[in-house]
């Protein structure tokens, strides 16, 4: 979380907004990675 907030700050993104959105973004990222991993096992 700390690294993500530091990146947000470096990009000029409000860190309070980033902290609020990060859990939802992380959940989507995990789902997509899992889908890709499942797809690579099928092929």
DODRENVO-560092 format. One record per residue: residue in one letter; x, y, z of N, C-alpha, C in turn. Coordinates in steps of 0.001 Angstrom, whole numbers, padded with zeros to 6 digits, always signed. Layout:
! residues N
AXYZXYZXYZ/...
END
This chain:
! residues 43
X+000835-001185+000000+000000+000000+000000+000876+001243+000000/X+001950+001197+000775+002839+002356+000854+003444+002710-000496/X+003872+001683-001221+004466+001926-002534+003426+002482-003509/X+002221+001969-003434+001162+002450-004320+000822+003900-004023/X+000795+004264-002751+000506+005651-002390+001657+006570-002791/X+002890+006098-002664+004032+006888-003106+003982+007108-004613/X+003601+006081-005352+003459+006211-006797+002357+007202-007144/X+001232+007105-006449+000131+008047-006684+000595+009471-006433/X+001317+009682-005346+001805+011021-005025+002765+011519-006104/X+003652+010639-006575+004602+011017-007620+003894+011383-008918/X+002758+010749-009158+001987+011032-010376+001043+012218-010213/X+001012+012779-009007+000154+013930-008760-001288+013570-008467/X-001515+012326-008070-002860+011869-007733-003079+012072-006239/X-004234+012554-005868-004565+012761-004455-004454+011427-003720/X-003592+011363-002708-003344+010096-002023-004565+009615-001232/X-005404+010540-000767-006621+010106-000070-007566+009384-001023/X-007681+009907-002230-008520+009250-003237-007912+007903-003622/X-006604+007881-003821-005924+006637-004186-006119+005579-003103/X-005985+005980-001841-006154+005032-000742-007574+004479-000712/X-008528+005304-001079-009924+004869-001093-010182+003882-002232/X-009532+004093-003374-009797+003275-004561-008919+002030-004665/X-007769+002034-004013-006827+000929-004178-007400-000455-003875/X-008156-000645-002805-008684-001997-002553-009566-002520-003695/X-010376-001650-004272-011225-002086-005384-010401-002384-006621/X-009419-001544-006901-008545-001762-008054-007768-003065-007880/X-007273-003297-006675-006518-004522-006394-007383-005758-006622/X-008638-005702-006202-009534-006849-006378-009724-007173-007851/X-009884-006152-008676-010046-006365-010121-008761-006940-010706/X-007617-006406-010279-006336-006905-010786-006141-008375-010440/X-006471-008757-009223-006305-010148-008804-007210-011063-009633/X-008452-010644-009844-009369-011458-010671-008827-011638-012079/X-008326-010569-012676-007822-010645-014053-006581-011528-014141/X-005687-011412-013171-004489-012258-013165-004891-013720-013018/X-005839-013994-012133-006307-015374-011959-006927-015908-013244/X-007702-015080-013934-008295-015505-015209-007209-015832-016224/X-006180-015000-016286-005090-015244-017229-004338-016517-016883/X-004125-016742-015599-003418-017951-015181-004236-019199-015499/X-005537-019137-015286-006393-020268-015615-006400-020510-017124/X-006411-019444-017890-006404-019569-019346-005108-020180-019860/X-003984-019864-019241-002716-020414-019694-002592-021892-019346/X-003275-022340-018294-003247-023759-017939-004101-024577-018899/X-005173-023963-019437-006067-024664-020339-005435-024873-021713/X-004551-023968-022097-004007-023984-023446-002880-024860-023561/
END
